[in-house]
Amino acid sequence: TTVHGQRRLRIHNIGLNCSSQLTDTFRTSQAETLLNYFAKAAYHRVLSLSSKKVRDELVNQVTRMLACYRKHCAQASAHGGQMVMPQFLKVMPLYVNCLRKSKVLLEGPDAPIDERAYLRHVVMSMDIAETNVFFYPRLLPIHDLNGSQVSLPRAARCSRRWLSAEGVYLLEDGLSLLLWIGVHTPTEWIQNVLGVPSFSEVDCGVGALPVLDNPLSQQIRSLIAGVRKERPRFLKLLIVKQTDDAERQFQQYLVEDKNPSGGASYADFLSHIH
């Protein structure tokens, strides 16, 4: 109803492709789009159901999806003990496990109720790209940058087994930005980027990189500025050192590993649904 008392209708039209072949449905599915849907559906359900029940529902959904594909679409030559997944949904179990271990669905001492409510509110308004990086953060190894490389380094998998004690990694999930520094990081890198003599002199916590007059410092700061520009929210930089007490916060983002609050690792979850 307008301010003048006129009744009006707002009509939204949408066109969707249809198929009578289940194989076509699986072939054109996108894991990132399904993650966005599952996340919003689960975060809506958690208002009326226990978080454990919502997590169990997610397991049942991905299990039925894979069982349906195996029964109706997989080739007959597949071995009986082999897990069969469609090409574009091979990462779906990984994404579902990340969703199950999120702070909203997995209660723990590191997830107070006000933070869980805030994260639920934020995720409900995220698009597909934002949802993807939130549940599976981007982990960039930046220790091999030489001051002249233009493109972003290739992202590493979010697991501690891919971290090197001699490396430095930048991790972001759209809401947080963390710089992890290995205990054996070369002293020259620390001096050129952080402006301190050695690893032991690095201060942990929220801060900013010093502005130093060398190509490597300029490149790292430019990379961080580029990552921030991709996100609608400003990302504060949290510096974390290996073996430091603050490293526990960084480990929460290594979503392929077992969660400190009890969430299963990706390998264990994959074995469970198999």
C-alpha positions as a Python dict, from the first residue, in 0.01 Angstrom:
ca = {
    (1, 'T'): (0, 0, 0),
    (2, 'T'): (145, 336, -101),
    (3, 'V'): (134, 651, 114),
    (4, 'H'): (-170, 755, -91),
    (5, 'G'): (-364, 437, -7),
    (6, 'Q'): (-316, 261, -344),
    (7, 'R'): (-283, -119, -339),
    (8, 'R'): (2, -244, -559),
    (9, 'L'): (158, -581, -636),
    (10, 'R'): (528, -645, -674),
    (11, 'I'): (594, -947, -897),
    (12, 'H'): (930, -1124, -922),
    (13, 'N'): (995, -1349, -1221),
    (14, 'I'): (1267, -1611, -1247),
    (15, 'G'): (1348, -1863, -1518),
    (16, 'L'): (1510, -2193, -1432),
    (17, 'N'): (1633, -2472, -1654),
    (18, 'C'): (1455, -2806, -1618),
    (19, 'S'): (1571, -3156, -1704),
    (20, 'S'): (1416, -3500, -1710),
    (21, 'Q'): (1758, -3667, -1671),
    (22, 'L'): (1903, -3697, -1321),
    (23, 'T'): (2251, -3718, -1472),
    (24, 'D'): (2211, -3369, -1619),
    (25, 'T'): (2107, -3233, -1280),
    (26, 'F'): (2422, -3365, -1114),
    (27, 'R'): (2645, -3258, -1403),
    (28, 'T'): (2526, -2897, -1388),
    (29, 'S'): (2528, -2870, -1008),
    (30, 'Q'): (2779, -2643, -835),
    (31, 'A'): (2912, -2726, -491),
    (32, 'E'): (2956, -2356, -403),
    (33, 'T'): (2591, -2281, -481),
    (34, 'L'): (2474, -2580, -277),
    (35, 'L'): (2693, -2470, 13),
    (36, 'N'): (2523, -2129, 9),
    (37, 'Y'): (2180, -2296, 16),
    (38, 'F'): (2268, -2552, 284),
    (39, 'A'): (2424, -2283, 504),
    (40, 'K'): (2120, -2056, 494),
    (41, 'A'): (1880, -2348, 543),
    (42, 'A'): (2080, -2483, 840),
    (43, 'Y'): (2116, -2141, 1002),
    (44, 'H'): (1740, -2091, 968),
    (45, 'R'): (1667, -2433, 1117),
    (46, 'V'): (1893, -2377, 1416),
    (47, 'L'): (1637, -2128, 1550),
    (48, 'S'): (1387, -2408, 1606),
    (49, 'L'): (1605, -2721, 1639),
    (50, 'S'): (1909, -2814, 1841),
    (51, 'S'): (2243, -2760, 1671),
    (52, 'K'): (2317, -3134, 1697),
    (53, 'K'): (1998, -3220, 1509),
    (54, 'V'): (2082, -2968, 1236),
    (55, 'R'): (2433, -3115, 1202),
    (56, 'D'): (2288, -3466, 1173),
    (57, 'E'): (2047, -3347, 904),
    (58, 'L'): (2339, -3215, 701),
    (59, 'V'): (2509, -3554, 717),
    (60, 'N'): (2191, -3727, 603),
    (61, 'Q'): (2148, -3483, 314),
    (62, 'V'): (2496, -3527, 171),
    (63, 'T'): (2477, -3904, 223),
    (64, 'R'): (2147, -3928, 32),
    (65, 'M'): (2289, -3710, -243),
    (66, 'L'): (2591, -3934, -296),
    (67, 'A'): (2385, -4253, -263),
    (68, 'C'): (2141, -4127, -527),
    (69, 'Y'): (2424, -4048, -767),
    (70, 'R'): (2586, -4387, -710),
    (71, 'K'): (2257, -4571, -770),
    (72, 'H'): (2125, -4384, -1073),
    (73, 'C'): (2419, -4212, -1242),
    (74, 'A'): (2748, -4389, -1165),
    (75, 'Q'): (2898, -4632, -1412),
    (76, 'A'): (2848, -4999, -1343),
    (77, 'S'): (3224, -5052, -1336),
    (78, 'A'): (3259, -4873, -1003),
    (79, 'H'): (3391, -5100, -732),
    (80, 'G'): (3166, -5187, -441),
    (81, 'G'): (3387, -5024, -178),
    (82, 'Q'): (3467, -4712, -378),
    (83, 'M'): (3313, -4376, -297),
    (84, 'V'): (3162, -4238, -617),
    (85, 'M'): (3097, -3866, -650),
    (86, 'P'): (3004, -3645, -946),
    (87, 'Q'): (3290, -3438, -1086),
    (88, 'F'): (3158, -3099, -981),
    (89, 'L'): (3050, -3215, -636),
    (90, 'K'): (3371, -3381, -521),
    (91, 'V'): (3427, -3105, -265),
    (92, 'M'): (3070, -3118, -133),
    (93, 'P'): (3154, -3343, 166),
    (94, 'L'): (3437, -3103, 254),
    (95, 'Y'): (3205, -2802, 242),
    (96, 'V'): (2936, -2976, 448),
    (97, 'N'): (3190, -3071, 714),
    (98, 'C'): (3311, -2709, 728),
    (99, 'L'): (2949, -2598, 773),
    (100, 'R'): (2894, -2854, 1050),
    (101, 'K'): (3202, -2726, 1235),
    (102, 'S'): (3110, -2359, 1208),
    (103, 'K'): (3067, -2168, 1533),
    (104, 'V'): (2692, -2131, 1481),
    (105, 'L'): (2635, -2509, 1467),
    (106, 'L'): (2916, -2631, 1693),
    (107, 'E'): (2896, -2482, 2038),
    (108, 'G'): (3219, -2440, 2230),
    (109, 'P'): (3409, -2219, 2474),
    (110, 'D'): (3546, -2010, 2184),
    (111, 'A'): (3199, -1926, 2050),
    (112, 'P'): (2993, -1708, 2289),
    (113, 'I'): (2624, -1676, 2214),
    (114, 'D'): (2646, -1314, 2095),
    (115, 'E'): (2917, -1403, 1842),
    (116, 'R'): (2715, -1699, 1716),
    (117, 'A'): (2409, -1476, 1671),
    (118, 'Y'): (2617, -1218, 1483),
    (119, 'L'): (2772, -1478, 1251),
    (120, 'R'): (2432, -1628, 1175),
    (121, 'H'): (2299, -1285, 1083),
    (122, 'V'): (2598, -1212, 856),
    (123, 'V'): (2591, -1548, 675),
    (124, 'M'): (2220, -1516, 597),
    (125, 'S'): (2300, -1213, 378),
    (126, 'M'): (2613, -1350, 208),
    (127, 'D'): (2633, -1426, -162),
    (128, 'I'): (2786, -1744, -305),
    (129, 'A'): (3146, -1619, -324),
    (130, 'E'): (3136, -1478, 30),
    (131, 'T'): (2986, -1799, 169),
    (132, 'N'): (3251, -2008, -2),
    (133, 'V'): (3548, -1821, 146),
    (134, 'F'): (3381, -1792, 487),
    (135, 'F'): (3342, -2167, 533),
    (136, 'Y'): (3665, -2259, 351),
    (137, 'P'): (3911, -1973, 413),
    (138, 'R'): (4177, -1870, 164),
    (139, 'L'): (4529, -1957, 283),
    (140, 'L'): (4800, -1780, 83),
    (141, 'P'): (5171, -1869, 124),
    (142, 'I'): (5354, -1538, 93),
    (143, 'H'): (5706, -1632, 202),
    (144, 'D'): (5818, -1703, -157),
    (145, 'L'): (5722, -1360, -290),
    (146, 'N'): (6026, -1178, -422),
    (147, 'G'): (5903, -822, -444),
    (148, 'S'): (5828, -832, -816),
    (149, 'Q'): (5556, -1098, -852),
    (150, 'V'): (5229, -946, -973),
    (151, 'S'): (4974, -1228, -934),
    (152, 'L'): (4851, -1374, -606),
    (153, 'P'): (5025, -1691, -488),
    (154, 'R'): (4832, -2014, -525),
    (155, 'A'): (4619, -2088, -220),
    (156, 'A'): (4712, -2383, 3),
    (157, 'R'): (4472, -2627, 164),
    (158, 'C'): (4347, -2530, 509),
    (159, 'S'): (4532, -2791, 711),
    (160, 'R'): (4833, -2769, 941),
    (161, 'R'): (5009, -3038, 737),
    (162, 'W'): (5047, -2780, 458),
    (163, 'L'): (5211, -2524, 688),
    (164, 'S'): (5588, -2494, 693),
    (165, 'A'): (5778, -2370, 998),
    (166, 'E'): (5993, -2171, 755),
    (167, 'G'): (5693, -2007, 590),
    (168, 'V'): (5455, -1714, 632),
    (169, 'Y'): (5085, -1744, 542),
    (170, 'L'): (4805, -1495, 500),
    (171, 'L'): (4459, -1634, 582),
    (172, 'E'): (4126, -1462, 523),
    (173, 'D'): (3762, -1569, 542),
    (174, 'G'): (3587, -1245, 447),
    (175, 'L'): (3555, -1136, 811),
    (176, 'S'): (3903, -1198, 951),
    (177, 'L'): (4259, -1152, 823),
    (178, 'L'): (4545, -1337, 992),
    (179, 'L'): (4920, -1341, 927),
    (180, 'W'): (5081, -1664, 1052),
    (181, 'I'): (5459, -1659, 1094),
    (182, 'G'): (5653, -1986, 1125),
    (183, 'V'): (5909, -2024, 1400),
    (184, 'H'): (6191, -2074, 1146),
    (185, 'T'): (6097, -1790, 913),
    (186, 'P'): (6415, -1637, 766),
    (187, 'T'): (6539, -1339, 966),
    (188, 'E'): (6582, -1136, 647),
    (189, 'W'): (6210, -1172, 565),
    (190, 'I'): (6111, -1062, 917),
    (191, 'Q'): (6338, -759, 899),
    (192, 'N'): (6220, -655, 552),
    (193, 'V'): (5847, -690, 624),
    (194, 'L'): (5799, -653, 1000),
    (195, 'G'): (6091, -423, 1078),
    (196, 'V'): (6214, -615, 1384),
    (197, 'P'): (6547, -797, 1427),
    (198, 'S'): (6420, -1154, 1483),
    (199, 'F'): (6122, -1388, 1529),
    (200, 'S'): (6122, -1343, 1906),
    (201, 'E'): (6076, -965, 1866),
    (202, 'V'): (5756, -997, 1661),
    (203, 'D'): (5451, -865, 1848),
    (204, 'C'): (5132, -1071, 1818),
    (205, 'G'): (4785, -922, 1807),
    (206, 'V'): (4586, -680, 1596),
    (207, 'G'): (4805, -431, 1418),
    (208, 'A'): (4940, -309, 1087),
    (209, 'L'): (5258, -378, 896),
    (210, 'P'): (5518, -102, 914),
    (211, 'V'): (5579, 104, 601),
    (212, 'L'): (5933, 8, 498),
    (213, 'D'): (6123, 122, 192),
    (214, 'N'): (6193, -208, 19),
    (215, 'P'): (6018, -402, -263),
    (216, 'L'): (5910, -697, -46),
    (217, 'S'): (5743, -477, 217),
    (218, 'Q'): (5562, -283, -53),
    (219, 'Q'): (5444, -603, -222),
    (220, 'I'): (5311, -762, 99),
    (221, 'R'): (5127, -444, 200),
    (222, 'S'): (4985, -415, -152),
    (223, 'L'): (4867, -777, -137),
    (224, 'I'): (4689, -717, 194),
    (225, 'A'): (4528, -402, 55),
    (226, 'G'): (4410, -600, -248),
    (227, 'V'): (4249, -868, -30),
    (228, 'R'): (4072, -602, 176),
    (229, 'K'): (3941, -436, -138),
    (230, 'E'): (3769, -762, -240),
    (231, 'R'): (3556, -767, 76),
    (232, 'P'): (3265, -540, 174),
    (233, 'R'): (3396, -513, 532),
    (234, 'F'): (3734, -384, 647),
    (235, 'L'): (3953, -671, 764),
    (236, 'K'): (4169, -604, 1068),
    (237, 'L'): (4509, -775, 1053),
    (238, 'L'): (4589, -1020, 1333),
    (239, 'I'): (4954, -1129, 1356),
    (240, 'V'): (5006, -1481, 1493),
    (241, 'K'): (5334, -1657, 1567),
    (242, 'Q'): (5381, -2033, 1563),
    (243, 'T'): (5387, -2186, 1915),
    (244, 'D'): (5235, -1866, 2058),
    (245, 'D'): (4918, -1881, 2270),
    (246, 'A'): (4730, -1686, 2000),
    (247, 'E'): (4794, -1968, 1752),
    (248, 'R'): (4485, -2150, 1884),
    (249, 'Q'): (4270, -1882, 1723),
    (250, 'F'): (4445, -1940, 1390),
    (251, 'Q'): (4396, -2317, 1414),
    (252, 'Q'): (4018, -2269, 1416),
    (253, 'Y'): (4042, -2164, 1052),
    (254, 'L'): (4226, -2481, 945),
    (255, 'V'): (3896, -2643, 858),
    (256, 'E'): (4035, -2969, 721),
    (257, 'D'): (4177, -3055, 1064),
    (258, 'K'): (3994, -3164, 1376),
    (259, 'N'): (3831, -2866, 1541),
    (260, 'P'): (3950, -2772, 1894),
    (261, 'S'): (3581, -2784, 1997),
    (262, 'G'): (3542, -3141, 1872),
    (263, 'G'): (3449, -3117, 1503),
    (264, 'A'): (3576, -3406, 1289),
    (265, 'S'): (3860, -3367, 1043),
    (266, 'Y'): (3781, -3390, 672),
    (267, 'A'): (3942, -3735, 646),
    (268, 'D'): (3737, -3868, 939),
    (269, 'F'): (3414, -3716, 805),
    (270, 'L'): (3475, -3861, 460),
    (271, 'S'): (3529, -4204, 613),
    (272, 'H'): (3210, -4164, 819),
    (273, 'I'): (2979, -4084, 526),
    (274, 'H'): (3143, -4360, 321),
}
